[in-house]
């Protein structure tokens, strides 16, 4: 069944008021946090493929997203990068859709329109975008989650999650239009982006994954894998060891801790200490505002 640029496997299942959980690679998938979350959810709920782009070459530059060669059963295969959609039934609740978006290099508006048409046909009730970005934060503090919501219930859930309203202004992805237009197609929208320390580079960031899973557990009762907790603890220990061997990094982290504490007080309306112009500049950039503006 063709819906926009997507080809769905038939028969298309009847889903119960499905929620879509999406990632966008590579724009907001720093250290693979969003991908890790979807990996875990798809495994937990035994998700099955529902569809993918019929012609991904229309949207993606394959010199930037490289196809991959692999062997299967002694035969040489090639995996072509694509945006995929999987689904899972959920007993006693909304069914689930898992959408892995790749940043389009061409025909972005057609790409966005195709996703929104999926929402209408599948009667999606909520679009939840999950991701991560680097930020001026230290690993010694709890990870901040920034986000936003469109729709009464989604806005309440954003507050329940303890996510901070994002005030980011600047370059973005054309796929942001999905979030903005989802309500026109019958779906509320919520986005949750975890802030990661700029000096921590991990192929698979379980600390970030665990932070998002804590929120998903609170909002949707998704289980947290004990193995993720153990892996996050191991990564914290590894980061601590690296920092101990780098005096200049320790000094920078001390400054980031000050910035973090000031940032939290600022966003909570508390009184903050006087800062140097240099530190002030870093702070305002971190919270995405201009000095003196709410």
N, C-alpha and C positions, 0 to 999 in steps of 0.2 A: 504494500500500500504506500503510495507516494504522498507525502505531506511536505509541501515546499521542496526544499533540497534534500529532505530526509527520506530514506526508504525504510519502512517498518515491516517486520516479519508478520505474516498473516497466519492465523486469525489474530487480530489485535485484541488483547484481553480487555475485558470490562474491569476498570479499576475503581476502587472506592475512594473518591475525593482525594486523589493522590497529592503528596507533597514532593516537590522536586528538590534534590540536594545536588548542587553543582559546584564544580571547580573550574577555574580559568587558568590554563597554562600557556605561557610562563608568567604572565603579567602579575598575578597575585598568588603564586604557588612557590614562594621562596622556601628553600630547603624541603620542598615536596610535601608541605604540611597538608594542604587540601587533598592532594592525591592519596596520601596515607590514610586520611579520614575515610575517603570513599572506598579505598581498598578494604578497610576493616568493615565498613557497613555492608558492602556488597557480599563479603564472605559471611558475615553474621546472619544476613537475611537471605542468603543463597539466591542472589539476584541473577536474573537471566537476561540475555541481550534481547532488546526490543527493536533497535534500529541504529542506523548510522547514516552519514552523508552518502548519497548515491555517487557523487563525483567530488571527492575532497580536493582534487586538483583545481577545481574552480575557485577555491577559497585560500588554499595554502601553497606556499612556495616550498617545494621539496628540496631546495638547496639550503633551506633554513630549518625545516623539520625533516630530518633525514629518514628515509625508509631504512628498515633494519633487516639484515639477512640472518636466518637461523635454520637449524636442521630439525626436522620432525619425522620420526620413523625412517631415518636414513635419507629423506628427501630434502632438498634445499628449498626453503620457502622465503618469502619476502613479506614483511609486515609494513603496511602503508599507514602513515599517521592519519588519524581521523577523529572526528567528534562522535562519541558513542552515547547511546541511551540504553540503560538497563532498568528492569523493574523487579519489584518484590512484593509479595502479599504480606500483610501484617495483621495478625489475628487481633480483633478487637480495636482496630485503629485505622488511621489513614494508610492506604497503600503507599508505596515508595517508588520514586523514580530517581535514578542516578545519572546525571548528565555531566559528561567530561568534555568541556569546551576547550578548543584550541583557539588562540588568538588569530583571527583571520587576517590575511595579507591583502585580500582583494574582495570586492563585492560584499563588504561588511554589512551593508543595510539589508541585502538579500539574506544573508546569514542570520541576522537578528530576526528578520521577519519570519524565517522558517522555524526558528525556535518558538516564537510567539504563536505561530499557527499550531505547533505541537501542543502548546498549553491549552488552546481552545478545543482542539479535537479530543484530547485526553482528559479534559475537564479538570485541569490542575487547580488546586485550591491555594497552594503556597509555593513560592520560589525562594529557596534559601541558598545564597551564594556563600561559600566557605573559602577562606584563603589566608594568606600570610604575606607580610611585607617587612622589610628591614626598617628599624626605627632607632631613635636615640634613647635606648633603654638599656639598663644593666641586667645581667643574668641573675643578679642577687635579689631581685624583686619579683613579685608576681607578674606574669605576663599580662599586659594590657590588651583587651579586645575592643577594637573600635567597630562601629557599625551604624546601621540605620534601618528604618522600616517604613513601609507604606501600607496602610490598612490598620484599622482599630486593634484587631487581635495581635497582629504582628508587632505593633508598637508596644502593646502590653508585654509581649514576650521579650522584646528588646530590653525593657526595664527589668523584668524578672532575671534576665541573663546577667545583669550588671555590666553590660557593654556600654562603652562611652560613645556618645554621639560623635561621628566623624565630621570634622570641619575642613577636611582636605580640599584644596583648590589647586588645580594644575592639570598636567597631561593625564589622560585616562584612556580606557579602551572603548571602542565603539560598542562592545557588548554590554556596557553600562546601560545602554538603551533597553536591554531586556528587563533590568530591574525597574527602570522608570516607567516602562510601558506595560509591565505584567498586569497591573490592576485593570487596564483596558480590556484584557483578555480573561478576566474573571479570577485572577490570582493575586493574593497579597504577596508582598515581597519583604524579605529581611536579608541583610548581609552582615556577616561576622568575619572580621579580619584581625588576626592576632599579630601583635607587634613583636618582632624578634630582634635580639641584639645584633647590631651591624658587624660585630667582630666575631660572631659565631657562624661558621659555615659547615653545615652538615648535609650529607646526601639525603638522609632520612631523619628529620627532626621530630623525635618522639616527645620532647618537652612541649613543643608547639601543638602537636597532635593531641596530647593529653589535655591541654588547656581547652581546645575546642570541644573535645569529647565531654569534658565536665559540663559545658553549656548544653550540649545536645542531650546529655543524660538528664539534666534539669528540665529542659523544655519538652523532650520527646521520649524520655525514659529509655534511651538507647544505652545498652550495657557498656561498661568500660572494661576493656581487656586487662587483666592483671599483668600480662606480659608487657603491655605498654607502660604500665607504672614502673616495672623493673627496668625497662630500657631507658625510660626518662631519667631514672635515678642514676643509672650508669653514665648517661651523657652529662648529667650535672657534675658528677665526680670527675669526669674527663676534662670538662671545661675548667673546673677548679684547679686541677693539676696544671693545666696549660697556663692559667693566669698566674699561679705561684712562680712559674719560671720566667715571667715577663714583667719586670718592675714597671716599665712604661705603660703597660696595659693596666696594671693595678691602679696607677694614678688616674688614667682615663676613666676607669670604672667608678672611682670615687667621685669624679665630676658628674658622671652619668647618674649616680645615685642621688646627688644633690638636685640635678635637673628633674629626675623622676619625682622626688618628693615635692618639689616646687610645682611641678605640673599637676600632680594630684590635688594639691591644695588650691591651685588656681581654678581647676575645673570644678571643685567642690565649693568655691566661693570663699575660701579661707584667706587669711592674710599671709602674704609671702615675704621673705626677706629681700633686701636690695641686692641686685646682681650686677656684675660687670656688663658693659655693652656687648662683649663677645658672647657671654653666657646667655644674655637676654636674647640675642639673635638666634642662638641654637634652640632655645626654649620655644620661641614663637614659631620657628620652622617645624619643630617637632609636633606642635599641636595644630599646625595648619591655619594659623590666624595671623593677622597683622597686628602689631603693637597697638594697644588702646582700643581694639575693637572686640565686641562681644562675639 
